């Protein structure tokens, strides 16, 4: 049995050995995930299938989502082309769905993908179409820091999207995760990658900003619970991991895992912000940066604005525990399993042993 056969064989064990039509009849219904081909979406698709839902992954580029089919046995995960800014494609993607999950979001603007059109207008249109189709189970994945008064376009449009979704679908559940980590993340991996070539790591604002990282698998579980639980309807939950860290503490953890020594240089906000705006402009308008060949910009001016506030669960907010999620994963338990590849001496050897 080759690897692909082994994967499908394992996936098939999730579903009883019944004919395809009977399997579909046994499901709790169809959930459409917009942004399901992304980092969190892959985890969410698998978790929803495990809970008995069929999943339809709606994404702009279906060629990037082929591996999402492995989230379940054949017939349980479908992939459709859809653009959250196009009404007709949204209508097709929602046909027959009993629930919708919106994971669409961007960290920096590129081409037509800007914060207003993608995060605010896209969520607004999606919720309006869902309401027209009578879909009452709607999970909007937002972010801690969403604030209509935020000076950050990211934070502002996340809040505006929340308001628009609730206006169209009052029973919608809002999930606000802190920074999300996992093997494919753009958080710990980004800084670990920087240690390969940078002599120092930038501690913006002195590195005092606090974050509360949450594992992608736990966010996926929260999404599935929000779909499954009637009691979650109309509520907002803030999702953070077991503990909060300053950016300096995050850097120290990463440096320990990659077994490298790097300076941490304090970079005041007033200097970091223009540097971020210049970096974002270069990545957006200058080839080959704007072609995506060099990944995401290291920092943007908008992200610097977000770093002026802690990214942690607010006092008095509903949390993952209120959804029934306990024993959340920590970065100490998960991150070492994928950060080892940034070590100069491989997975098992240490610099001190060389």
QUIUR-V219523 format. One record per pair of residues at least 6 apart in sequence whose C-alpha atoms are under 8 Angstrom apart, sorted by the first residue. I is the first residue (numbers start at 1). J is the second residue. If there is no record, write none. Layout:
i=I j=J
i=I j=J
//
This chain:
i=7 j=70
i=8 j=70
i=8 j=73
i=11 j=70
i=11 j=71
i=11 j=72
i=11 j=73
i=12 j=72
i=12 j=73
i=12 j=74
i=13 j=73
i=14 j=50
i=14 j=72
i=14 j=73
i=15 j=23
i=15 j=73
i=16 j=23
i=20 j=75
i=24 j=54
i=24 j=75
i=24 j=76
i=26 j=52
i=27 j=52
i=27 j=53
i=27 j=54
i=28 j=52
i=28 j=53
i=28 j=54
i=29 j=52
i=29 j=53
i=29 j=54
i=29 j=97
i=29 j=98
i=30 j=53
i=30 j=54
i=30 j=55
i=30 j=56
i=30 j=96
i=30 j=97
i=30 j=98
i=30 j=99
i=31 j=53
i=31 j=54
i=31 j=55
i=31 j=56
i=31 j=97
i=31 j=98
i=31 j=99
i=31 j=100
i=31 j=101
i=32 j=55
i=32 j=56
i=32 j=57
i=32 j=58
i=32 j=93
i=32 j=94
i=32 j=97
i=32 j=99
i=32 j=100
i=32 j=101
i=33 j=41
i=33 j=45
i=33 j=55
i=33 j=56
i=33 j=57
i=33 j=58
i=33 j=100
i=33 j=101
i=33 j=102
i=33 j=103
i=34 j=57
i=34 j=58
i=34 j=59
i=34 j=84
i=34 j=100
i=34 j=101
i=34 j=102
i=34 j=103
i=34 j=104
i=35 j=41
i=35 j=57
i=35 j=58
i=35 j=59
i=35 j=102
i=35 j=103
i=35 j=104
i=35 j=105
i=36 j=42
i=36 j=44
i=36 j=45
i=36 j=57
i=36 j=58
i=36 j=59
i=36 j=103
i=37 j=57
i=37 j=58
i=37 j=59
i=37 j=64
i=37 j=65
i=37 j=68
i=39 j=184
i=39 j=185
i=39 j=216
i=40 j=103
i=40 j=216
i=40 j=217
i=40 j=219
i=40 j=220
i=41 j=103
i=41 j=220
i=42 j=68
i=42 j=71
i=43 j=216
i=43 j=217
i=43 j=220
i=44 j=217
i=44 j=219
i=44 j=220
i=44 j=221
i=44 j=223
i=44 j=224
i=45 j=55
i=45 j=57
i=45 j=68
i=45 j=71
i=45 j=77
i=45 j=220
i=46 j=71
i=46 j=72
i=47 j=220
i=47 j=221
i=47 j=224
i=48 j=54
i=48 j=55
i=48 j=224
i=49 j=55
i=49 j=71
i=49 j=72
i=49 j=76
i=50 j=72
i=51 j=224
i=53 j=76
i=54 j=76
i=54 j=77
i=55 j=76
i=55 j=77
i=55 j=78
i=56 j=77
i=56 j=78
i=56 j=79
i=56 j=80
i=56 j=93
i=57 j=77
i=57 j=78
i=57 j=79
i=57 j=80
i=58 j=79
i=58 j=80
i=58 j=81
i=58 j=82
i=58 j=83
i=58 j=93
i=59 j=65
i=59 j=79
i=59 j=80
i=59 j=81
i=59 j=82
i=59 j=83
i=60 j=81
i=60 j=82
i=60 j=83
i=61 j=81
i=62 j=79
i=62 j=80
i=62 j=81
i=65 j=79
i=66 j=79
i=68 j=77
i=69 j=77
i=69 j=78
i=69 j=79
i=70 j=77
i=71 j=77
i=80 j=93
i=81 j=89
i=81 j=93
i=82 j=89
i=82 j=90
i=82 j=93
i=83 j=89
i=83 j=90
i=84 j=90
i=84 j=118
i=84 j=122
i=84 j=123
i=84 j=125
i=84 j=126
i=85 j=117
i=85 j=118
i=85 j=121
i=85 j=122
i=85 j=125
i=87 j=125
i=87 j=126
i=87 j=129
i=90 j=126
i=90 j=129
i=91 j=129
i=94 j=100
i=94 j=130
i=97 j=135
i=98 j=135
i=98 j=136
i=98 j=137
i=99 j=135
i=99 j=136
i=99 j=137
i=99 j=138
i=99 j=139
i=99 j=227
i=100 j=130
i=100 j=135
i=100 j=137
i=100 j=138
i=100 j=139
i=101 j=138
i=101 j=139
i=101 j=140
i=101 j=141
i=101 j=223
i=102 j=123
i=102 j=138
i=102 j=139
i=102 j=140
i=102 j=141
i=103 j=140
i=103 j=141
i=103 j=142
i=104 j=118
i=104 j=119
i=105 j=118
i=105 j=119
i=106 j=113
i=106 j=114
i=106 j=115
i=106 j=118
i=106 j=119
i=107 j=154
i=107 j=303
i=108 j=114
i=108 j=115
i=108 j=280
i=108 j=300
i=108 j=302
i=109 j=115
i=109 j=280
i=109 j=284
i=110 j=283
i=110 j=284
i=110 j=290
i=111 j=284
i=115 j=153
i=115 j=154
i=115 j=157
i=116 j=153
i=116 j=157
i=119 j=157
i=119 j=158
i=119 j=161
i=120 j=157
i=120 j=158
i=120 j=160
i=120 j=161
i=120 j=164
i=121 j=161
i=123 j=161
i=123 j=164
i=123 j=165
i=124 j=161
i=124 j=164
i=124 j=165
i=124 j=168
i=127 j=138
i=127 j=164
i=127 j=165
i=127 j=168
i=127 j=169
i=128 j=165
i=128 j=168
i=128 j=169
i=130 j=136
i=130 j=169
i=131 j=168
i=131 j=169
i=136 j=169
i=136 j=171
i=136 j=172
i=137 j=171
i=137 j=172
i=137 j=173
i=137 j=227
i=137 j=233
i=138 j=169
i=138 j=171
i=138 j=172
i=138 j=173
i=138 j=227
i=139 j=172
i=139 j=173
i=139 j=174
i=139 j=175
i=139 j=223
i=139 j=226
i=139 j=227
i=140 j=162
i=140 j=165
i=140 j=172
i=140 j=173
i=140 j=174
i=140 j=175
i=141 j=174
i=141 j=175
i=141 j=176
i=141 j=177
i=142 j=158
i=142 j=159
i=142 j=162
i=142 j=174
i=142 j=175
i=142 j=176
i=142 j=177
i=143 j=155
i=143 j=158
i=143 j=175
i=143 j=176
i=143 j=177
i=143 j=178
i=143 j=238
i=144 j=176
i=144 j=177
i=144 j=178
i=144 j=238
i=144 j=239
i=144 j=311
i=144 j=312
i=144 j=313
i=145 j=155
i=145 j=306
i=145 j=309
i=145 j=311
i=146 j=154
i=146 j=155
i=146 j=156
i=146 j=157
i=146 j=158
i=146 j=159
i=147 j=155
i=147 j=156
i=147 j=158
i=147 j=159
i=147 j=160
i=148 j=155
i=148 j=156
i=148 j=157
i=148 j=158
i=148 j=159
i=148 j=160
i=149 j=156
i=150 j=156
i=151 j=305
i=152 j=302
i=152 j=303
i=152 j=305
i=152 j=306
i=153 j=302
i=154 j=302
i=155 j=306
i=162 j=174
i=165 j=172
i=166 j=172
i=166 j=234
i=170 j=234
i=171 j=233
i=171 j=234
i=171 j=235
i=172 j=233
i=172 j=234
i=172 j=235
i=173 j=226
i=173 j=232
i=173 j=233
i=173 j=234
i=173 j=235
i=173 j=236
i=173 j=237
i=174 j=234
i=174 j=235
i=174 j=236
i=174 j=237
i=175 j=223
i=175 j=236
i=175 j=237
i=175 j=238
i=175 j=239
i=176 j=236
i=176 j=237
i=176 j=238
i=176 j=239
i=177 j=214
i=177 j=219
i=177 j=238
i=177 j=239
i=177 j=240
i=178 j=211
i=178 j=212
i=178 j=213
i=178 j=214
i=178 j=238
i=178 j=239
i=178 j=240
i=178 j=311
i=178 j=312
i=178 j=313
i=179 j=187
i=179 j=211
i=179 j=212
i=179 j=213
i=179 j=214
i=179 j=311
i=180 j=187
i=180 j=213
i=180 j=214
i=180 j=215
i=180 j=216
i=180 j=219
i=181 j=187
i=181 j=188
i=181 j=213
i=181 j=214
i=181 j=215
i=181 j=216
i=181 j=331
i=181 j=335
i=182 j=215
i=182 j=216
i=182 j=217
i=182 j=334
i=182 j=335
i=183 j=189
i=183 j=335
i=183 j=337
i=183 j=338
i=188 j=254
i=188 j=335
i=188 j=339
i=189 j=339
i=190 j=298
i=191 j=201
i=191 j=251
i=191 j=254
i=192 j=254
i=192 j=255
i=192 j=258
i=192 j=339
i=192 j=342
i=193 j=342
i=194 j=201
i=195 j=201
i=195 j=255
i=195 j=260
i=195 j=262
i=196 j=342
i=198 j=262
i=199 j=262
i=199 j=263
i=200 j=262
i=200 j=263
i=200 j=264
i=200 j=265
i=201 j=251
i=201 j=262
i=201 j=263
i=201 j=264
i=201 j=265
i=202 j=264
i=202 j=265
i=202 j=266
i=202 j=267
i=203 j=247
i=203 j=248
i=203 j=264
i=203 j=265
i=203 j=266
i=203 j=267
i=204 j=266
i=204 j=267
i=204 j=268
i=204 j=269
i=204 j=272
i=204 j=304
i=204 j=307
i=205 j=266
i=205 j=267
i=205 j=268
i=205 j=269
i=205 j=307
i=205 j=308
i=206 j=265
i=206 j=266
i=206 j=267
i=206 j=268
i=207 j=246
i=207 j=247
i=207 j=248
i=207 j=266
i=208 j=246
i=208 j=247
i=208 j=248
i=209 j=246
i=209 j=247
i=209 j=307
i=209 j=308
i=209 j=309
i=209 j=310
i=209 j=311
i=210 j=244
i=210 j=245
i=210 j=246
i=210 j=247
i=210 j=309
i=210 j=310
i=210 j=311
i=210 j=312
i=211 j=244
i=211 j=245
i=211 j=246
i=211 j=247
i=211 j=310
i=211 j=311
i=211 j=312
i=212 j=240
i=212 j=241
i=212 j=242
i=212 j=243
i=212 j=244
i=212 j=245
i=212 j=311
i=212 j=312
i=212 j=313
i=213 j=240
i=213 j=241
i=213 j=243
i=213 j=244
i=213 j=330
i=213 j=331
i=214 j=239
i=214 j=240
i=214 j=241
i=214 j=242
i=214 j=328
i=214 j=329
i=214 j=330
i=214 j=331
i=215 j=241
i=215 j=328
i=215 j=329
i=215 j=330
i=215 j=331
i=218 j=325
i=218 j=328
i=218 j=329
i=219 j=239
i=221 j=325
i=222 j=320
i=222 j=323
i=222 j=325
i=225 j=323
i=226 j=232
i=226 j=233
i=226 j=323
i=232 j=323
i=236 j=318
i=237 j=317
i=237 j=318
i=237 j=319
i=237 j=320
i=238 j=313
i=238 j=314
i=238 j=317
i=238 j=318
i=238 j=319
i=238 j=320
i=239 j=313
i=239 j=319
i=239 j=320
i=240 j=312
i=240 j=313
i=240 j=319
i=240 j=320
i=241 j=328
i=241 j=329
i=241 j=330
i=242 j=328
i=242 j=329
i=242 j=330
i=243 j=330
i=244 j=312
i=248 j=264
i=254 j=339
i=255 j=261
i=255 j=262
i=257 j=336
i=257 j=339
i=257 j=340
i=257 j=343
i=258 j=339
i=258 j=340
i=258 j=341
i=258 j=342
i=258 j=343
i=258 j=344
i=259 j=343
i=259 j=344
i=259 j=350
i=259 j=351
i=260 j=343
i=260 j=344
i=269 j=304
i=269 j=308
i=272 j=301
i=272 j=304
i=273 j=300
i=273 j=301
i=273 j=302
i=273 j=304
i=273 j=305
i=274 j=301
i=275 j=300
i=275 j=301
i=276 j=299
i=276 j=300
i=276 j=301
i=276 j=302
i=276 j=303
i=276 j=304
i=277 j=300
i=277 j=301
i=277 j=302
i=278 j=300
i=278 j=301
i=279 j=297
i=279 j=298
i=279 j=299
i=279 j=300
i=280 j=297
i=280 j=299
i=280 j=300
i=280 j=301
i=282 j=289
i=282 j=290
i=283 j=289
i=283 j=290
i=283 j=292
i=283 j=296
i=283 j=297
i=284 j=290
i=288 j=294
i=289 j=295
i=313 j=319
i=320 j=326
i=340 j=346
i=340 j=347
i=341 j=347
i=344 j=351
i=345 j=351
i=345 j=354
//
